[in-house]
């Protein structure tokens, strides 16, 4: 089967574009993986100390959980 040159060029451009998109997605994933875990750790730590402060405030006010 003979493939028309125009179709072949179009398929090659599509393949090249797909490779570029994959590279872009890999960069986005790397950024996500470098940013999100520290943000989650900070949020978890903040929530922990917030709960401790709330419990301490309740204890100082004579309230119970």
N, C-alpha and C positions, 0 to 999 in steps of 0.2 A: 504494500500500500504506500503510495506516495503522499507525503504530507505537504500541503500547500505552504510556501515560504511565509506567507502572512500569518497563517495559523501557528506555524512553528515559532515565529518571532513573538507573537502574542503569548504563547505558552511559556516561552523563556522569560518574558517580562513578568508574567504572573509568578513564576517560580522565584525570580530575583526579589520581587516585592514580598513574597512570603518569607524569604530568608531575612529581609530587613525587618519585617514585623516581628519575627521570632527574636531577633536581637534586641529590639525595643522592649518586647515583653520580658526578656531576661533581665534587662536593666531595671525595669519597673519592679520586678520581683526582688531583685537584690536590694533596691532602695527600701521596699516594704519590709523585708526581713531585717534590715539594719535599723529601721525606725520604730516599728510597731512593738517588738518585744520590750525595749527599754521604756516605751510609753506605758505599756501594760504594767510593768514592774512599778513604775512611779505611781500609777493609779491605784494599784493594789496596796502599796505602802501608804498612800494618802488615805485610802479607805480604812485601813487598819488603825492608823493613828486617830482618824476621825471617830471611829467607834470607841477607842480608848478614851478620848476626850469626852464623848457623850456619856459614857458610863461614869467617868469621874465627876462630871457635872451633876448627873442624877444622884450620885452618892452624896455629893456636897449639899444638894437640895433636899436630901432625905427621901428621895424617890427610889423606888425599887424597880428592877426589870420585870 
